[in-house]
Amino acid sequence: MRWRRVLGWVVVVFALYAVYRSPESAADFVRGVGESLGTLVSSIAAFFDGLLA
């Protein structure tokens, strides 16, 4: 369990470093992830809507 905590902190520190070094690229990455998640949710909703229709 300790390795999970360490890995979590490494990810947090890396994310903060990435935002500090290149905020524009970090914002583009977050925007891209958000758009991808939106597309995924929309696709799942369309799938279940198709099942019910």
C-alpha positions as CSV (number, residue, x, y, z in Angstrom):
1,M,0.0,0.0,0.0
2,R,2.9,2.4,0.7
3,W,4.0,2.2,-3.0
4,R,0.5,3.5,-4.0
5,R,0.9,6.5,-1.8
6,V,4.4,7.2,-3.2
7,L,3.2,6.8,-6.8
8,G,0.3,9.2,-6.1
9,W,2.7,11.8,-4.8
10,V,5.0,11.4,-7.8
11,V,2.0,11.9,-10.1
12,V,0.9,15.0,-8.2
13,V,4.5,16.5,-8.2
14,F,4.9,15.7,-11.9
15,A,1.5,17.4,-12.7
16,L,2.5,20.5,-10.8
17,Y,5.9,20.6,-12.5
18,A,4.3,20.3,-15.9
19,V,1.9,23.1,-15.2
20,Y,4.7,25.3,-13.9
21,R,7.0,24.6,-16.9
22,S,4.4,24.8,-19.6
23,P,1.0,26.0,-18.6
24,E,-0.3,26.3,-22.2
25,S,0.5,22.7,-23.0
26,A,-0.9,21.5,-19.7
27,A,-4.2,23.4,-20.4
28,D,-4.3,21.9,-23.9
29,F,-3.8,18.4,-22.4
30,V,-6.6,18.9,-19.8
31,R,-8.9,20.3,-22.5
32,G,-8.2,17.3,-24.8
33,V,-8.9,14.8,-21.9
34,G,-12.1,16.7,-21.2
35,E,-13.2,16.5,-24.8
36,S,-12.4,12.8,-25.0
37,L,-14.4,12.1,-21.8
38,G,-17.3,14.1,-23.2
39,T,-17.2,12.1,-26.4
40,L,-17.0,8.8,-24.5
41,V,-20.0,9.7,-22.4
42,S,-21.9,10.8,-25.4
43,S,-21.2,7.6,-27.2
44,I,-22.2,5.5,-24.3
45,A,-25.5,7.5,-24.0
46,A,-26.1,7.0,-27.7
47,F,-25.5,3.3,-27.4
48,F,-28.0,2.8,-24.5
49,D,-30.5,5.1,-26.3
50,G,-30.2,2.8,-29.3
51,L,-30.9,-0.2,-27.2
52,L,-34.0,1.3,-25.7
53,A,-35.4,2.6,-29.1
